[in-house]
């Protein structure tokens, strides 16, 4: 008989597997359709498309990780495979954070009026070289992730529940000497960039909304105002989602990974549902993905 904790883990796994694959596949299909018409992508489209492809791969491999972790064999060969799957999923989580960071930087440079020429040059460089920047970011993250498998260890112990049934608890330990470095470069740095850039963007948009209200003769909504408010909501949701993922990532690296506590069950659910929420935020914040033609006055969507 399976323990209750395993059953609890399987429910969100299969639910989010279906929803995550469906939503992210929808984004990929929509952008492919857009590419067939325009034969090209702008900067946000490339980043969102890469994030959706990463989300699809993560949703599949994380489901495999959970099934392998809970119901796989305990041989040394199986332990090694489990560690590599865990490391690959950690890499994908941080890759998604970095993708969101570059997207936040791009919109911050577009929305916030910087007068210094350095920011103007950075905006032009980011627009013209985003593919190379994403490639360098991916390769750099890959190299700092390479030592991670040698810092992880999978252990198993037999637990007897009150009913007298025995089951195996699997957990992962990490060498804490490497944890701070990887947390800073892999997740803390992109999260800080996301937080700062989105904070500046929200401030700029709210300032513009205030000007619209001040200059308007009547307190009425407009496409421009609705677009700004939607962008603000989208960015706030994005920050909350990234914060939840960052805290989950730090918890998993600094403490043994198991699912016997309520806190770890919550963190597990966040990781499982992250690709689904990420795709949902991208869809509701982007006029193309909402299947509504964007208007000239609509604010820049943040995904």
C-alpha positions, 0 to 999 in steps of 0.5 A: 500500500502506498503511503499518504505522502506519495498519493498526495504527490501524485495528484498534483503531478498528473494534474499539472502535467496535463495543464502544463503541457497543454498551456505551454504547447498552446504558446508554442503553437501560437508562436509557430503560427505567428512565425509562419505569418511574419517569418520572425520573432521580436525579443519578448516572443523569443524569450517567452517561446524559450520559456515555454519550451523549457517548461514543457521539458521541465514538466516531463522530466520532473514527473519522471523524477518524482516517479523515479524518486518514489517508486524506483529501485535503490541500487547505486545505478538508480541513485546516480540516475536520480541525481542527474535527473534532479540536477537537470531539473534544477538547471531548468528551473534556474534557466527559466528564472534567467529567461524571466530576468532578461525579459524583465530587463528588456521591458524595464529598458522600454518602459522606464525613461533612462537618460544616460547613454549607457542604458540607451546602448544597453537597450539597443544591444539587448534588442539586436543580440538577444539570441546570443545573450540567451545562448551565453546565459544558457551555457554559463548556467550549464557550466556552473551546474556541472559540479552539482551532481558531485555535491548531491547524495541520495539516501533511503531509510525505512519508515514504519507508520502507525498501522505497522506498514513499512515504506521507504523514505527517499531524500537528497543531501547536498554539500552546503559548501557549494550551495551558497555559490550556486544559489547566488549565481543560479537563482538569487542574481536573476531574482534580484534582477527580476525584482528590481526591473519589475519594480521600476517598470510597475512604478513607471506604469503607475505613474503613467496611470496617475497622469492619465487620471489627472489629465482625463476630464472624466474618470473613465477607462480607456484601452491604454489605461486597461493595458497599463493595469493589466501589465501591472497585474501581470508583473506583480504575479510574475514577481510572486511566482519567481519569489515562490520558486526562489524560496523553494529552490533555496529550501531544496538546496540547503535542507534535505529534500523529502516530502514528509513535512507540510512545508515540503509538500507546499514547496513540492506543489510550487515546483510541480505547478510552476510551468502551468502558472508561468504559462498562464501568466504569459497567456493572460499578459500577452494580447497575441496569446489571448487571441485578441488583436493588440491595439496601438494604445495598449501597453506593452504586455509583460510575460 
